[in-house]
Amino acid sequence: MARNIAIGIDIGTHHTNVVVAERGIRDGKSVKRVIGTGIATSKGLRHGYIVHAGDTVRSLAQAAAQAERAAQTKIRRAYLSIGGISLEGMTATGSVVISRADSEITEDDTARATDAAEASVLESIKNRKIIHTIPLEYRVDGKEILGRPAGMAGLKLEVKALLITCLTQHLDDFVQVVEEVGIEVEDVVASPLAAGMVNLTKTQKIAGVVLADIGAETVSIVVYENNLPISLKVFPIGSTAITNDIALGLKIPLEEAEEVKLASPGTTDYSRKQLQDIIEARLTDILELVEAHLKKIKKSGLLPAGIVITGGGSGVATLEDLAKAALKLPSKVAELSIASTKGVIRDPSWSVAYGLALLGLALPSEDPHGFRIATRRTRDSVLSWVKQFLP
């Protein structure tokens, strides 16, 4: 019997992570576990962009080889994350006249309305590709409805959708790197959404929550409400900026500054107050960007589940308290716990790659994260990922 395996590839600015996960049966229940991982220092990237493809290919090849040895399987296909500052979220609306003579709304009408929402922004997003279209709200004859509109009666169907886009060249560069290693890209997924699969519960997504993924050179946030991602934003700043500030402020090498950044309070030889002032100044800058975005979408102070922080930069001491004070929201650092053949993985930097693998393992009948998956191939043969979220 063929093994039910899915692979996630997360090519970040700091590290390249590969996760091989398997679905199996234990005590009569379906379980998922990681059977292989691979990691390598990323090279050839800047702010999420590939600037030297050859270096990036070598980093991925090294991480993939590690994962293959650990899982004892050849990686032929994988799910790929897309992040970086080229990633953007926007809302769009589309409407169609119901096609049936008896006014019954069909799945085709829903698809046409979604296509109309995409078409409404095509002129304004030249050089960009829509990778996710997520319906947020449906209206039938001007009245908002709950649930899916198919089967209802009406004359006009409107949809409001969140469109997540990235630069076409950025997407193509990443797909080409993966293909250069000999791996076929099954689906492309926005990194913040993949991280949300692992770090957020359905309860948090329904109540309202913002997930902040602090990477080396970017901070990605995605806001959920009613179990749907309603906004996504990427900022060109990350934990490397904190390391640089410490190196300059304390006049120490970058390698030592990184160790000091992640050390527990009181465990270094440097002034605790001076170090705290340096770190808090940069974290405050980051949190102010998050707060400004929440104000822009009118969600400032209105997310009951607060902010959940993940990513390689989430291990900085005092981060939870700073976020709570700056955003006036409940705050917590995500506690990752991934079942693995070699123990439990708790490093938050694995969130995106594992989230990708979980998507690949989802059964067609399952809707574990509040959406269903549909894959389509674009005209230029780059496989893009379109997720239809169910309200």
C-alpha positions in Angstrom: 0.0 0.0 0.0 1.3 3.5 -0.9 2.2 5.7 2.0 0.1 8.8 2.5 2.9 11.4 2.6 3.0 15.2 2.0 6.0 17.5 1.9 6.2 21.2 2.8 9.0 23.5 1.7 9.6 26.9 3.3 12.4 28.9 1.8 13.0 31.7 4.3 15.5 34.5 4.3 17.4 32.9 7.2 16.7 29.2 6.9 15.3 26.7 4.4 13.0 24.1 6.1 11.7 20.9 4.6 9.1 18.8 6.4 7.9 15.3 5.4 4.7 14.3 7.2 2.7 11.1 7.0 -1.0 10.3 7.8 -1.5 6.9 9.5 -3.9 5.1 11.7 -3.4 4.6 15.4 -5.9 2.9 17.7 -8.4 3.2 14.9 -7.9 7.0 14.6 -6.3 9.0 11.8 -3.0 10.6 13.0 -0.4 12.8 11.4 3.3 12.9 12.3 6.5 14.2 10.9 8.7 11.5 9.6 11.6 13.6 8.3 13.0 17.1 8.4 15.7 19.0 6.7 17.2 22.4 7.3 19.9 24.5 5.8 21.1 28.1 6.0 19.4 30.0 3.3 21.6 31.8 0.8 20.8 34.0 -2.2 17.8 35.8 -0.6 17.0 39.3 0.5 13.7 40.3 2.2 12.2 37.1 0.8 13.3 37.8 -2.8 15.7 35.4 -4.6 18.7 37.4 -5.7 21.1 34.6 -6.4 19.2 31.5 -7.6 22.2 29.2 -7.7 22.8 29.7 -4.0 19.2 29.2 -3.1 19.1 26.0 -5.2 22.1 24.6 -3.2 20.4 25.5 0.1 17.2 23.7 -0.8 19.1 20.7 -2.2 20.9 20.3 1.1 17.7 20.6 3.2 15.8 18.2 0.9 18.5 15.6 1.1 18.5 15.7 4.9 14.7 15.2 4.9 14.9 12.4 2.4 17.4 10.5 4.5 15.4 11.0 7.7 12.1 9.9 6.0 13.7 7.2 3.9 11.7 8.4 0.9 12.4 10.3 -2.3 10.9 13.8 -2.5 9.2 14.2 -5.8 6.4 16.7 -5.1 5.9 19.3 -2.5 3.8 22.2 -1.3 5.7 25.5 -1.4 5.3 28.6 0.7 5.5 32.2 -0.7 6.3 35.0 1.6 8.4 38.2 1.5 7.5 41.8 1.0 5.9 41.1 -2.5 3.0 39.4 -0.7 -0.1 41.6 -0.5 -3.7 41.2 0.5 -6.6 43.3 -0.8 -10.4 43.1 -0.8 -12.5 43.1 -4.0 -16.2 42.7 -4.9 -17.9 41.0 -7.8 -21.5 40.5 -8.8 -23.4 38.4 -11.4 -27.0 38.0 -12.5 -28.4 34.5 -11.6 -28.3 32.3 -14.7 -31.2 29.9 -14.1 -34.7 30.8 -15.1 -36.1 29.7 -11.7 -33.6 32.1 -10.0 -31.9 29.2 -8.1 -28.3 30.1 -7.3 -25.8 27.4 -8.5 -22.1 26.7 -7.8 -21.4 28.1 -11.2 -23.0 31.4 -10.2 -20.8 31.5 -7.1 -17.7 30.8 -9.2 -18.7 33.5 -11.7 -19.1 36.1 -8.9 -15.7 35.2 -7.6 -14.2 35.5 -11.0 -15.8 38.9 -11.3 -14.2 40.0 -8.1 -10.8 38.9 -9.4 -11.4 40.7 -12.8 -12.3 43.9 -11.0 -8.7 44.4 -9.8 -6.7 42.9 -12.7 -5.8 46.3 -14.2 -4.5 47.5 -10.9 -2.3 44.5 -10.2 -0.2 44.2 -13.3 2.9 42.1 -12.8 1.2 40.4 -9.9 -0.5 37.0 -9.6 -3.5 36.1 -7.5 -2.6 33.1 -5.5 -5.6 32.9 -3.1 -9.2 34.1 -3.5 -11.1 33.9 -0.2 -14.8 34.8 -0.2 -15.6 36.7 2.9 -19.2 37.7 2.4 -22.1 36.9 0.1 -25.2 39.0 -0.6 -28.3 37.9 -2.5 -30.3 40.8 -3.9 -28.5 43.2 -1.6 -29.0 41.2 1.6 -26.1 39.6 3.4 -26.5 35.8 3.9 -24.9 33.3 6.2 -23.4 30.2 4.8 -23.1 29.2 1.1 -25.5 30.8 -1.4 -25.9 27.8 -3.7 -29.4 26.5 -3.5 -30.9 29.8 -2.5 -33.1 31.9 -4.8 -32.4 35.4 -6.0 -31.8 37.7 -9.0 -28.3 39.0 -8.2 -25.4 37.5 -6.3 -22.5 39.6 -4.9 -19.3 38.5 -3.2 -16.7 40.3 -1.2 -13.4 38.5 -1.3 -9.9 38.7 0.1 -7.4 38.4 -2.7 -3.8 37.5 -1.9 -1.3 38.4 -4.6 2.5 38.3 -5.1 4.8 39.5 -7.9 4.7 37.1 -10.8 8.4 37.1 -11.1 8.9 36.4 -7.4 6.6 33.4 -7.6 8.2 32.1 -10.8 11.7 32.4 -9.3 10.7 30.2 -6.3 9.0 27.6 -8.4 12.0 27.4 -10.7 14.3 26.9 -7.8 12.3 24.0 -6.5 12.0 22.5 -10.0 15.8 22.9 -10.4 16.2 20.5 -7.4 14.0 18.0 -9.2 10.9 18.6 -7.1 7.5 19.3 -8.7 5.5 22.1 -7.0 2.0 20.8 -6.2 0.6 24.0 -4.7 1.7 27.4 -3.7 0.5 28.8 -0.3 1.0 32.2 1.3 3.4 31.7 4.3 1.2 33.5 6.9 -1.8 31.2 6.0 0.4 28.1 6.4 1.6 29.3 9.8 -2.0 30.0 10.8 -2.8 26.3 10.2 -0.4 25.3 13.0 -0.4 28.1 15.5 -4.1 29.1 15.7 -7.1 27.2 16.9 -10.5 27.4 15.3 -11.8 29.1 18.4 -9.3 31.9 18.1 -10.0 32.3 14.4 -13.8 32.6 15.0 -13.4 35.1 17.9 -10.9 37.3 16.1 -7.1 37.1 16.2 -3.9 38.4 14.6 -1.0 36.1 13.9 2.4 37.8 13.7 5.2 35.8 12.1 8.5 37.4 13.0 11.1 36.3 10.5 14.7 37.4 9.9 13.9 40.3 7.6 10.1 40.5 7.4 7.2 40.4 9.8 4.0 38.9 8.3 0.6 39.3 9.9 -2.8 37.8 9.1 -6.0 38.7 10.8 -8.8 36.2 11.3 -12.4 36.7 12.2 -15.4 34.3 11.9 -12.9 31.6 11.0 -11.7 33.5 7.9 -8.5 35.4 7.1 -9.8 39.0 6.5 -6.5 40.8 6.0 -2.8 40.1 5.3 0.2 42.3 5.5 4.0 42.0 5.3 6.4 44.5 6.7 10.1 44.9 5.6 11.6 44.5 9.1 12.5 41.5 11.2 14.5 40.1 14.0 17.8 40.7 12.2 17.2 44.4 12.8 17.2 43.7 16.6 20.5 41.8 16.3 22.0 44.7 14.4 20.9 47.2 17.0 22.4 45.1 19.8 25.7 44.8 17.9 25.9 48.6 17.4 24.7 49.5 20.8 27.0 47.1 22.7 29.9 47.2 20.2 30.0 43.4 19.9 30.1 41.0 16.9 26.9 40.0 15.2 27.2 36.4 16.3 27.5 37.4 19.9 24.6 39.9 19.5 22.3 37.1 18.3 23.2 35.0 21.4 22.5 38.0 23.7 19.2 38.7 22.0 17.9 35.2 22.7 19.4 34.9 26.2 17.2 35.0 29.3 17.1 38.2 31.2 20.0 38.5 33.7 22.1 35.7 32.1 24.5 38.0 30.1 27.4 40.2 31.2 25.9 43.3 29.7 23.7 45.9 31.4 20.2 44.4 31.6 18.7 47.9 31.3 20.8 48.9 28.3 20.0 45.6 26.5 16.3 45.9 27.3 16.2 49.4 26.0 17.8 48.4 22.7 15.5 45.4 22.2 12.3 47.2 23.2 13.0 50.1 21.0 13.0 48.0 17.9 10.2 45.7 19.0 8.1 48.8 19.6 8.7 49.9 16.0 7.5 46.5 14.8 4.4 46.6 17.0 3.5 50.1 15.9 3.4 48.9 12.3 1.0 46.1 13.4 -1.2 48.5 15.3 -1.3 51.0 12.4 -2.6 48.2 10.1 -5.2 47.1 12.7 -6.4 50.7 12.8 -6.6 50.8 9.0 -8.9 47.8 8.9 -10.8 49.0 12.0 -9.8 46.1 14.2 -7.6 47.9 16.7 -8.5 46.6 20.2 -11.3 44.5 18.8 -9.8 41.1 18.5 -10.8 39.0 21.5 -8.2 36.3 21.0 -5.5 39.0 20.8 -2.2 38.5 19.1 -0.3 35.2 18.7 3.4 35.6 17.9 5.4 33.0 16.0 8.5 32.7 13.8 12.2 32.6 14.5 12.1 36.0 16.1 9.4 35.1 18.6 11.9 33.9 21.2 12.9 37.4 22.3 12.3 38.0 26.0 9.6 40.5 27.1 7.9 40.2 23.7 4.5 39.1 25.1 4.4 42.0 27.6 5.4 44.6 25.0 2.7 43.4 22.5 0.0 43.4 25.2 0.9 47.0 26.1 1.3 48.3 22.5 -1.8 46.7 21.0 -4.0 46.6 24.1 -4.8 43.0 23.3 -4.2 39.6 24.9 -0.8 38.5 23.8 1.0 35.1 23.7 3.9 33.5 22.0 2.7 30.4 20.1 3.6 27.1 21.7 4.4 24.7 18.9 4.2 21.0 19.5 4.7 18.8 16.4 4.6 15.0 16.7 7.8 13.5 15.1 9.4 10.2 14.9 12.4 11.7 16.8 10.4 13.4 19.5 8.4 16.7 19.7 9.4 19.7 17.5 8.8 22.9 19.4 10.9 25.4 17.3 8.4 27.9 15.8 10.5 28.3 12.7 9.1 25.0 11.5 5.5 26.3 11.6 5.2 27.2 7.9 6.7 24.0 6.5 4.6 21.8 8.8 1.4 23.8 7.9 2.1 23.1 4.2 2.4 19.4 4.9 -0.8 19.4 6.9 -2.6 20.9 3.9 -1.2 18.2 1.7 -2.5 15.5 4.1 -6.0 16.8 4.3 -8.6 14.4 2.9 -11.1 15.7 0.4 -13.9 15.1 2.9 -12.2 17.1 5.6 -12.6 20.8 6.3 -10.3 21.0 9.4 -9.3 24.6 9.0 -12.4 26.3 7.8 -11.8 26.1 4.0 -11.7 23.8 1.1 -8.8 23.5 -1.4 -8.9 23.7 -5.2 -5.9 23.6 -7.4 -5.6 25.0 -10.9 -2.8 25.4 -13.4 -2.2 28.9 -14.8 -1.5 29.6 -18.5 2.3 29.9 -18.0 2.2 26.4 -16.4 3.2 27.6 -13.0 1.0 25.8 -10.5 -0.9 28.3 -8.4 -3.0 27.7 -5.3 -6.6 29.0 -5.0 -8.4 28.3 -1.7 -12.1 28.9 -1.5 -12.9 29.7 2.1 -16.3 28.8 3.4 -17.9 31.6 5.4 
